[in-house]
Every structure is written in structure tokens, then in C-alpha cells.
Amino acid sequence: AGPGSGGDGRRGAPEQQHQQQEGRGEPKPLWASGESRPGAGGAGQPSPQQRTETLGFYESDRGRKKKRSLSDLSLLRFISAELTRGYFLEHNEAKYTERRERVYTCMRIPRELEKLMFFGIFLCLDAFLYVFTLLPLRVFLAMFRFITLPCYGLRDRRLLQPAQVCDILKGVILVICYFMMHYVDYSMMYHLIRGQSVIKLYIIYNMLEVADRLFSSFGQDILDALYWTATEPKERKRAHIGVIPHFFMAVLYVFLHAILIMVQATTLNVAFNSHNKSLLTIMMSNNFVEIKGSVFKKFEKNNLFQMSNSDIKERFTNYVLLLIVCLRNMEQFSWNPDHLWVLFPDVCMVVASEIAVDIVKHAFITKFNDITADVYSEYRASLAFDLVSSRQKNAYTDYSDSVSRRMGFIPLPLAVLLIRVVTSSIKVQGVLAYACVVLFYCGLISLKVLNSIVLLGKSCQYVKEAKMEEKLFNPVPTSTPGKPVNKPQSKFKSAQGISTDENGSTSVTNQPVHHKENMPSVLVTSNSDQFLTTPDGDEKDISQDSSELKHRSSKKDLLEIDRFTICGNRID
């Protein structure tokens, strides 16, 4: 400051120096930003805006906490704060709404599941009654046509229609296996199994369940190979010799599978007749072990469809096994009605445990994998579509065979065993007894026709509700399970590694390509509750698309899924 500026010049000197430091970019001293000088009052203490906050308290407050009175930190004040503090659930409305919907879904699962089970069991019953009622009549008509063929002349190159050839093969296999089962002594098998320990029988029963699934998966392929070999067009007569090895292989399969089911029924009979019921309890606890092996796994809609079909088949097979056990026990007690009431509690206990396990298993699978309860109506529509399509003029398979492929239920071995048990347990003597047999057979035919009419009507209703009528008239060519359908590819998408079918749906190939940002991902997964499940293989790299695309693609692929199709990396 120049002379004569006085005190004002002395006060302006620091400000002028501060402006010069700003112009040169030099750092400002701490006292220039409003803090007190070192050595002044509040020596080096930062302002409230510059203080560091730690767990709700400022650094400068640490010294003040020592000066607080004891009343501020009293136990009563803490308890009062805990009793009066509040929170608002609406701050996270989406989370709690989702949890509530999951609870509602779990409450709907028993009803939806049992509706599917009820429909599926009657489908299996229809296919099972077909073997006893309509199949003998169809075999008789086919043989009558074959015998009277010279009277009508050869109007066609085929002696018999393909369906008639398949019916004759089924009838011959059924008769041959029935006579072969007479060489198996049921009483000796019963006492042989009864002499084993409880733990050994439990292991044997588990092994029989695994063997039954393996036999079912391979047996239907054997029967399909026989039917196709016998009915495919052949140019040379020598080519018909190939039917013989396929026929003997089919007879061997049906015989071995019938023996396997007989051992299962005998083991269950031993469990019913044991004094302490320990074996029956252990066999029932095996159902609850199934929950542990199924619930905590990642499931898609196709895997759940396979599991539902397996549960339908397992429940119907258990009903037939319980019927065989009751027949054998009633025979041993001379058909005393009082003994039936002795068996009734055990039968109800087995059925109730099976239903409870299925409900708990499906409820938690749908909860962990974020699957709605409406998916069971789609499964029911898919089963109904098989029944309706088998009644079309362009049907390519019999309905009983489609049930076998879809659910893994093959009625021939079970029918052979049931005929063997009934004929050995019930003695038919006299004209009145044969008249009762004829009336019983007519009752079975009436039950089969009534069941078929009701199922066909309900199936048409389910197909219309699912809007699948156009697929009946424009069937999509299906492929062999495990093999992809040959689809035409466009030039643009073949370069991108994407194949396209006629309906415009896309599928990603195995070529590592770079997708554009605006191109949506086709394969989808659910991203909710991923911490509860472990993704399989390459599913970690698959992003989620819109829910509408996921619903449409999975619903279309559902018709191509049978019991033993590999969905993902496993068969459920």
C-alpha cells in the first residue's frame, strides 16, 4: 500500500496477496478459506462442513462425548428408542409384493397340480384299459380281415393296414409273455424276499425303481423299432426277415420288465405283511428323500414337465401295485372282507405320503425357480393335444404309444403281470362264473368307452383354451428326441450364427459370434433367486429376454418334450 493508505492499506495487503496467488495458481493457505489461523482460537479445528463423519458422529465430537451426562446414555433411553422406532414397508413395495405372490403361488400349487395329476392318471387308465378291452377286438378284426382276404381280392399292395399289423404284434407279444409268466413261481419269490433283512430289501427296492426307469426308456424304443420294421414299405420280400429279431427282442423286454414289476409288487407285499411295519415305513421315507434330490436344483419349464409326467406315471403304477398286493392278500385269507379293512389303513398311508411328497416338491420347485402355477394348465393342454391329435385322420401313432413316449408309461408289461395275478388268484369254475367274466368284460368296455368320451371332450376344451387348434391342422414336423429339427437358414443369419425356422423363431448355434446390441437374446433364463440355484454349464452366459418371448418359445417346445428327452444337461 502506498503512503497515506493507513490501516486500510494494511488490511488490503493480505487480500491483494491472496488474489495474486490465485492468479499464479498457487495453493491457498488453510486460513484463507475461512478457517482460523494456527494459534488462533479453535486452533486447527475444521468447520462442520469439513469434518469427517464416522458412524453418525463427527471427529470433533469424540472429545465432547466424555462431557456428556450419564442420563443421555442411559439404558432406559435405549429401550425407549427400541420400543418406539418405526419403519415403512411401502418403501420397498415391489419386494414385498413379490413375496406375497410367491405365497399365493404356493397355495395354488396343490390345486393345479392335482388337476394335472387327475387328468394324467385317467389318461394312463385309458391307455391301460385299451390293452384289456379294445385291443383284443382289434386283433380279432385284423385276423378276420387276414383270413377273408382272398374273398375280397388284393385291391392294395398291403395285406393289412399298418395299425392292424401293430395290433396283431401287440396281441401276440401279450399272449406269449403271459404263458412265459407261468414259469415264474410267485410264492417262491415271496418267501425268498421275505427272508432278507430290512436294509437289504430297502436297497433292493431302490435298485428296482432305477431299473424300472431304465427299462421304460429303452423298452418303448424297442417296441417302436418293431412297429416300424414291420410296417415300413419294402421292395423285396426278403426284407421282412428283419422283423423276427426285433420281435424276439420285444418279447424278451416285455417278459423281463414284467418280472421286474412282479419283484416290486412282492417287496411291497412283504412290507405290508411285516409285523412291525418297519419296511413299509422305510419305503415311505424314500419318497421324502426325493424332495432333497429335486427341490434345490435349477429347473426350467421343460424339466418340470418331465418331472410332472414322471410323477403321474409313478402314481398310477403304485395304484396298480397296491391292487396286486390287495388281490394276493385277499386270496391268502380266502377273500374275507374283514381283512380288507386291515389293509385299508396301510394303503391310505402309502397314497397320502405320495400325494404329500408331490405337493411339497412341486411347491418349492416353483418357488425357487420363479415359475407360476399357470404352467400346469399348459402341461395339461400338451397332454390333451396328444389325445386330440391321435383322433385325426393324419395321425402317425396310436394314443397308447403317445402316452408311453410322453410319460414313460408302457402298459404291456403291467398288463401281463396283472393278468397273471388275476388268473392265479381267481378260480373260474362253472357256467355262472364264465357268465360273470363276460359281464365283467362288458363292464370294462363300457368304462373304457365312457372314459374315452369324457377325456376327449375335456381335451378339446383344454386345447381351445390354450389356442392350439391351428397346430392340429398344420402339424409341426417333430424330430427324434435329442436331435434338432432341420431348419432352413437365411444368408444373413447363417453368417451371424443364427438359424431360422418357418415361424420366425430363432435358435443360437454353437459358433462363437458377436451379436449386435439391438438384437435380442433368444435363449432366456430367469434371474430371480439365482443365489438359490446353480446354473448348468453355459447358462451363465445366457441373458434374460422379455417374459412374453420366454412364454411363447417354451410353450412351443413343450409339445416336443417327452419323458426321456434331455432338457439342459440332465433328465429330471
Disulfide bonds with the S-S distance in Angstrom:
none
